[in-house]
Structure formats: C-alpha cells, structure tokens
Amino acid sequence: MYHHHQPSIPSVTPNHQHHHPMANHLLEITVVGCNKLKDTEWIARQDPYVCLEYGSSRNRTRVCTDGGKNPTFQEKFMYNVVEGLRELNINVWNSNTISRDDFIGSGKVHLGKVLSQGYD
C-alpha cells in the first residue's frame, strides 16, 4: 500500500533585531588531528591533547592515548564570533599522570578566510 506524504518544509524566521552585525554568528572548529609532533616521551608513546583559545573562550580535546606524533581527535567546538578577532590560538600538550603535562607546541590559525567566505 502506498501513501503519499507531503514533505514538511521548515519555517525560517529571519531575525530583524537591530544589534551588532556579528552578534549571533557562530564559529565551528573541528580539531582533526596533528602531524609530526615533537616527541616528549623517552620510553612510552606520548598522549597528546589540544587546547583552543578564542578570545576568552577556552576548550580542550580529550587525550589521544598513545597518539604519539600523529594523534587524531575529530572533535568539534562552537564559539560565538568576536568582532575583529581573527586568530585562534592552539597549544598541544602531552598528558602525564604523575608529573605535570609537557608542552609539545603551539600555533595560530588565521580566521580571515572562514570569516569572509564562511568556511576554510
């Protein structure tokens, strides 16, 4: 027996409130992984994790156990776009259970393209 269902069309309500143009824009960052990290371990494989900073917002990925020099994360984070802030700071650490975590490296991601074109 065949039933024809009318497809449901989502309703979209444009936001006409007058406030800052970037106020409700969201920035979605996916931490895919790292390549060729410095190795901080002598014996075991290192257990890296990534810390993200965008303005006053800070996030970190889970620890990639035995991730070594090429860990993968595939973790997604959302930020509110801050007007004029065009860089994301990244720090990579090795998780240690006994001593303090070892700093592996850092970098910056320039957001100019994603802010102007919508993705990068």
Residue frames as a rotation matrix with the C-alpha (Angstrom) as fourth column:
MET 1
0.584 0.812 0.000 0.00
0.812 -0.584 0.000 0.00
0.000 0.000 -1.000 0.00
TYR 2
-0.469 -0.792 0.392 1.40
0.814 -0.560 -0.156 3.41
0.342 0.246 0.907 -0.93
HIS 3
0.586 0.592 -0.553 0.80
0.749 -0.657 0.089 6.65
-0.311 -0.466 -0.828 0.92
HIS 4
-0.002 -0.559 0.829 1.88
0.660 -0.623 -0.419 10.00
0.751 0.547 0.370 -0.47
HIS 5
0.377 0.037 -0.925 3.20
0.850 -0.410 0.330 12.31
-0.368 -0.911 -0.186 2.25
GLN 6
0.834 -0.102 0.542 3.66
0.168 -0.889 -0.426 16.00
0.525 0.446 -0.724 1.66
PRO 7
-0.125 -0.935 -0.332 7.27
0.795 0.106 -0.598 16.88
0.594 -0.338 0.730 2.57
SER 8
0.701 0.334 -0.630 7.46
0.677 -0.589 0.441 19.13
-0.224 -0.736 -0.639 5.60
ILE 9
0.206 -0.591 0.780 9.04
0.505 -0.618 -0.602 22.48
0.838 0.518 0.171 4.85
PRO 10
-0.208 -0.318 -0.925 10.97
0.974 -0.154 -0.166 24.04
-0.089 -0.936 0.342 7.71
SER 11
0.809 0.480 0.340 9.82
0.498 -0.866 0.038 27.52
0.312 0.138 -0.940 8.58
VAL 12
-0.321 -0.944 -0.075 12.54
0.915 -0.288 -0.283 30.16
0.245 -0.159 0.956 8.71
THR 13
0.819 0.549 -0.168 12.09
0.574 -0.777 0.260 33.33
0.013 -0.309 -0.951 10.67
PRO 14
0.009 -0.865 0.502 14.64
0.563 -0.410 -0.717 35.99
0.826 0.289 0.484 9.79
ASN 15
0.114 -0.071 -0.991 15.99
0.963 -0.237 0.128 37.90
-0.244 -0.969 0.042 12.74
HIS 16
0.284 0.083 0.955 15.23
0.609 -0.785 -0.113 41.60
0.740 0.614 -0.274 12.32
GLN 17
0.821 -0.026 -0.571 16.54
0.502 -0.445 0.741 42.81
-0.273 -0.895 -0.352 15.65
HIS 18
0.677 -0.594 0.434 18.98
-0.024 -0.607 -0.794 45.65
0.736 0.527 -0.425 15.28
HIS 19
0.829 -0.545 0.130 22.21
-0.211 -0.089 0.973 44.91
-0.519 -0.834 -0.189 17.08
HIS 20
-0.045 -0.975 -0.216 25.84
-0.672 -0.130 0.729 44.15
-0.739 0.179 -0.650 16.34
PRO 21
0.357 0.272 -0.894 26.19
-0.921 0.260 -0.289 42.50
0.154 0.926 0.343 12.89
MET 22
-0.374 -0.587 -0.718 28.38
-0.449 0.792 -0.413 39.62
0.812 0.168 -0.560 14.17
ALA 23
-0.267 0.180 0.947 26.44
-0.963 -0.094 -0.253 39.11
0.043 -0.979 0.198 17.42
ASN 24
0.484 0.577 0.658 24.79
-0.636 0.748 -0.188 35.79
-0.601 -0.327 0.729 16.59
HIS 25
0.517 -0.352 -0.780 27.40
-0.662 0.414 -0.625 34.34
0.543 0.839 -0.019 14.26
LEU 26
0.777 -0.243 0.580 28.85
-0.306 0.660 0.686 31.01
-0.550 -0.711 0.439 15.36
LEU 27
0.076 -0.840 -0.537 32.31
-0.956 0.092 -0.279 29.72
0.284 0.534 -0.796 14.58
GLU 28
0.924 0.220 0.312 32.55
-0.297 0.928 0.225 25.93
-0.240 -0.300 0.923 14.35
ILE 29
0.024 -0.980 -0.197 36.06
-0.991 0.004 -0.137 24.50
0.135 0.198 -0.971 14.76
THR 30
0.981 0.182 -0.062 36.85
-0.174 0.979 0.108 20.83
0.080 -0.096 0.992 14.16
VAL 31
0.080 -0.969 0.232 40.13
-0.918 0.019 0.396 19.58
-0.389 -0.245 -0.888 15.60
VAL 32
0.734 0.191 -0.652 41.02
-0.556 0.721 -0.414 16.84
0.391 0.666 0.635 13.12
GLY 33
0.843 -0.517 -0.148 44.47
0.528 0.742 0.413 15.81
-0.104 -0.427 0.898 14.35
CYS 34
0.612 -0.736 -0.290 48.17
-0.583 -0.667 0.464 16.62
-0.535 -0.115 -0.837 14.42
ASN 35
0.919 -0.392 -0.036 51.08
0.236 0.623 -0.745 15.63
0.314 0.677 0.666 12.18
LYS 36
0.173 -0.985 0.003 54.76
0.566 0.097 -0.819 15.18
0.806 0.143 0.574 13.05
LEU 37
0.910 0.157 0.385 54.58
-0.217 -0.612 0.761 16.47
0.355 -0.775 -0.523 16.60
LYS 38
-0.224 -0.939 0.260 57.70
-0.718 -0.021 -0.696 16.78
0.659 -0.342 -0.670 18.68
ASP 39
0.409 0.325 -0.853 58.03
0.227 0.869 0.440 13.65
0.884 -0.374 0.281 20.85
THR 40
0.178 -0.292 0.940 58.33
-0.800 -0.599 -0.035 14.42
0.574 -0.745 -0.340 24.58
GLU 41
0.839 0.200 0.506 58.47
-0.482 0.704 0.521 10.80
-0.253 -0.681 0.687 25.75
TRP 42
-0.240 -0.965 -0.106 61.62
-0.962 0.222 0.158 8.70
-0.129 0.139 -0.982 26.12
ILE 43
-0.869 -0.136 0.476 60.02
-0.204 0.974 -0.094 5.32
-0.451 -0.179 -0.875 26.71
ALA 44
-0.235 0.878 0.416 56.26
0.639 0.462 -0.614 5.19
-0.732 0.121 -0.671 26.06
ARG 45
-0.478 0.215 0.852 54.25
0.727 -0.448 0.521 6.87
0.494 0.868 0.058 23.32
GLN 46
-0.989 0.086 -0.123 53.03
0.001 -0.816 -0.578 10.32
-0.150 -0.571 0.807 24.28
ASP 47
-0.280 0.960 -0.004 49.35
0.952 0.277 -0.132 11.04
-0.125 -0.041 -0.991 24.99
PRO 48
-0.958 -0.240 0.157 48.62
0.267 -0.947 0.181 14.41
0.105 0.215 0.971 23.32
TYR 49
0.144 0.985 -0.091 45.66
0.938 -0.166 -0.303 16.73
-0.314 -0.041 -0.949 23.70
VAL 50
-0.564 -0.255 0.785 44.88
0.638 -0.739 0.218 20.09
0.524 0.624 0.579 22.10
CYS 51
-0.160 0.475 -0.865 43.85
0.731 -0.532 -0.427 23.32
-0.664 -0.701 -0.262 23.85
LEU 52
-0.236 0.192 0.952 41.99
0.816 -0.493 0.302 26.01
0.528 0.848 -0.040 21.88
GLU 53
-0.332 0.154 -0.931 41.68
0.617 -0.711 -0.338 29.67
-0.714 -0.686 0.141 22.81
TYR 54
-0.396 0.283 0.874 39.41
0.705 -0.515 0.487 32.12
0.588 0.809 0.005 21.03
GLY 55
0.057 0.336 0.940 39.05
-0.349 -0.876 0.334 35.36
0.935 -0.347 0.067 22.95
SER 56
-0.305 -0.111 0.946 38.03
-0.951 -0.023 -0.309 34.47
0.056 -0.994 -0.099 26.50
SER 57
0.763 0.641 0.078 36.75
-0.641 0.767 -0.031 31.01
-0.080 -0.026 0.996 25.44
ARG 58
-0.432 -0.902 -0.014 38.94
-0.902 0.431 0.022 28.01
-0.014 0.022 -1.000 26.15
ASN 59
0.791 0.609 0.067 38.35
-0.605 0.793 -0.068 24.39
-0.094 0.013 0.995 25.23
ARG 60
-0.406 -0.912 0.063 40.40
-0.859 0.404 0.316 21.22
-0.313 0.074 -0.947 25.13
THR 61
0.151 0.377 -0.914 40.09
-0.685 0.707 0.179 17.91
0.713 0.598 0.365 23.35
ARG 62
0.957 0.051 0.286 40.15
-0.228 0.742 0.630 14.56
-0.180 -0.668 0.722 25.05
VAL 63
-0.012 -0.992 0.125 43.56
-0.750 0.091 0.655 12.93
-0.661 -0.086 -0.745 25.44
CYS 64
0.697 0.120 -0.707 44.57
-0.622 0.591 -0.514 10.75
0.356 0.798 0.487 22.47
THR 65
0.566 -0.459 0.685 46.11
-0.472 0.500 0.726 7.85
-0.675 -0.734 0.067 24.40
ASP 66
-0.032 -0.736 0.676 49.26
0.425 0.602 0.676 6.55
-0.904 0.310 0.294 22.68
GLY 67
0.882 0.471 -0.035 48.66
0.195 -0.430 -0.882 9.15
-0.430 0.770 -0.471 19.96
GLY 68
0.098 -0.953 0.285 52.38
0.874 0.220 0.433 9.70
-0.476 0.207 0.855 19.59
LYS 69
-0.751 -0.516 -0.413 53.43
0.247 -0.799 0.548 12.19
-0.613 0.309 0.727 16.92
ASN 70
-0.897 0.433 -0.093 50.27
-0.224 -0.262 0.939 11.87
0.382 0.863 0.332 14.77
PRO 71
-0.771 0.637 -0.003 47.19
0.315 0.376 -0.871 11.87
-0.554 -0.673 -0.490 17.04
THR 72
-0.686 0.658 0.311 43.65
0.169 -0.272 0.947 12.14
0.708 0.703 0.076 15.69
PHE 73
-0.931 0.342 -0.125 40.78
0.022 -0.291 -0.956 13.82
-0.364 -0.893 0.264 17.54
GLN 74
-0.655 0.721 0.227 37.81
0.344 0.017 0.939 14.69
0.673 0.693 -0.259 15.25
GLU 75
-0.269 0.556 -0.786 36.28
0.913 -0.113 -0.392 16.90
-0.307 -0.823 -0.477 17.94
LYS 76
-0.190 0.357 0.915 34.01
0.619 -0.680 0.394 19.85
0.762 0.641 -0.092 17.24
PHE 77
-0.457 0.024 -0.889 33.77
0.782 -0.466 -0.414 23.10
-0.424 -0.884 0.194 19.22
MET 78
0.251 0.629 0.736 31.47
0.815 -0.548 0.190 26.11
0.523 0.552 -0.650 18.83
TYR 79
-0.589 -0.433 -0.682 32.35
0.710 -0.680 -0.182 29.72
-0.385 -0.592 0.708 19.56
ASN 80
0.711 0.685 -0.159 30.50
0.555 -0.686 -0.471 32.99
-0.432 0.247 -0.868 19.25
VAL 81
0.114 -0.666 0.737 32.27
0.867 -0.295 -0.401 35.13
0.485 0.685 0.544 16.66
VAL 82
0.306 -0.140 -0.942 34.02
0.629 -0.713 0.310 38.08
-0.715 -0.687 -0.130 18.28
GLU 83
0.963 0.125 0.238 34.14
0.262 -0.633 -0.729 41.17
0.060 0.764 -0.642 16.07
GLY 84
0.664 -0.744 0.077 37.71
-0.681 -0.643 -0.349 41.91
0.309 0.179 -0.934 14.99
LEU 85
0.103 -0.633 0.767 39.19
-0.682 0.517 0.518 38.71
-0.724 -0.576 -0.378 16.48
ARG 86
0.689 0.145 -0.710 40.71
-0.716 0.289 -0.636 36.85
0.113 0.946 0.303 13.55
GLU 87
-0.320 -0.841 -0.437 43.00
-0.625 0.534 -0.569 34.31
0.712 0.091 -0.696 15.23
LEU 88
0.884 0.467 -0.004 42.56
-0.336 0.642 0.689 31.07
0.324 -0.608 0.724 17.10
ASN 89
-0.091 -0.943 0.319 45.40
-0.971 0.013 -0.238 30.07
0.220 -0.332 -0.917 19.47
ILE 90
0.824 0.291 -0.487 46.30
-0.258 0.957 0.134 26.39
0.505 0.015 0.863 19.70
ASN 91
-0.130 -0.851 0.509 48.50
-0.991 0.091 -0.100 24.64
0.039 -0.518 -0.855 22.26
VAL 92
0.553 0.219 -0.804 49.35
-0.293 0.954 0.058 20.94
0.780 0.203 0.592 22.21
TRP 93
0.025 -0.457 0.889 50.25
-1.000 -0.020 0.017 19.15
0.010 -0.889 -0.457 25.44
ASN 94
-0.324 -0.144 -0.935 51.31
-0.158 0.983 -0.097 15.66
0.933 0.116 -0.341 26.45
SER 95
0.584 0.647 0.491 49.22
-0.626 -0.027 0.780 14.30
0.518 -0.762 0.389 29.31
ASN 96
-0.544 -0.752 -0.372 51.24
-0.196 0.545 -0.815 12.91
0.816 -0.371 -0.444 32.21
THR 97
0.468 0.759 -0.452 49.65
0.276 0.360 0.891 11.02
0.839 -0.542 -0.041 35.07
ILE 98
0.334 -0.408 -0.850 52.43
0.942 0.173 0.287 11.61
0.030 -0.897 0.442 37.62
SER 99
-0.611 -0.627 -0.482 54.30
0.620 -0.759 0.202 14.80
-0.492 -0.176 0.852 36.67
ARG 100
0.048 0.627 -0.778 52.89
-0.178 -0.761 -0.624 17.99
-0.983 0.169 0.075 35.14
ASP 101
0.739 0.326 0.590 51.85
0.474 0.371 -0.799 17.85
-0.479 0.869 0.119 31.46
ASP 102
-0.370 -0.929 -0.018 54.60
0.530 -0.227 0.817 18.50
-0.763 0.292 0.576 28.91
PHE 103
0.425 0.411 -0.806 54.23
-0.370 -0.734 -0.569 21.33
-0.826 0.540 -0.161 26.42
ILE 104
0.137 -0.336 0.932 54.61
0.735 0.665 0.132 19.98
-0.664 0.667 0.339 22.87
GLY 105
-0.823 -0.432 0.370 53.98
0.567 -0.572 0.592 23.06
-0.044 0.697 0.716 20.75
SER 106
-0.019 0.819 -0.574 51.70
0.385 -0.524 -0.760 25.90
-0.923 -0.235 -0.305 19.78
GLY 107
-0.822 -0.196 0.535 50.42
0.569 -0.270 0.777 27.77
-0.008 0.943 0.333 16.78
LYS 108
-0.445 0.701 -0.558 47.81
-0.250 -0.695 -0.674 30.18
-0.860 -0.160 0.484 15.49
VAL 109
-0.420 0.414 0.808 45.05
0.876 0.419 0.240 29.62
-0.239 0.808 -0.539 12.96
HIS 110
-0.920 0.093 -0.380 44.14
-0.162 -0.975 0.154 32.71
-0.356 0.203 0.912 10.94
LEU 111
-0.356 0.897 0.262 40.37
0.599 0.434 -0.672 33.01
-0.717 -0.082 -0.692 10.56
GLY 112
-0.576 0.092 -0.812 40.24
-0.429 -0.880 0.204 35.62
-0.696 0.466 0.546 7.78
LYS 113
-0.888 0.197 -0.415 39.07
-0.334 0.343 0.878 33.16
0.315 0.919 -0.239 5.12
VAL 114
-0.639 0.688 -0.344 36.41
0.740 0.672 -0.030 31.48
0.210 -0.274 -0.938 7.27
LEU 115
-0.339 0.522 -0.783 35.06
0.460 -0.634 -0.622 34.86
-0.821 -0.571 -0.025 8.39
SER 116
-0.501 0.123 -0.857 34.90
-0.611 -0.751 0.250 36.24
-0.613 0.649 0.451 4.84
GLN 117
-0.604 0.202 -0.771 33.89
-0.672 0.393 0.628 33.10
0.429 0.897 -0.102 2.89
GLY 118
0.390 0.876 0.283 32.09
-0.889 0.279 0.362 31.06
0.239 -0.393 0.888 5.53
TYR 119
0.967 -0.132 0.219 34.48
0.048 0.935 0.353 28.11
-0.252 -0.330 0.910 5.69
ASP 120
0.280 -0.924 -0.262 38.13
-0.940 -0.208 -0.271 27.14
0.196 0.322 -0.926 5.50
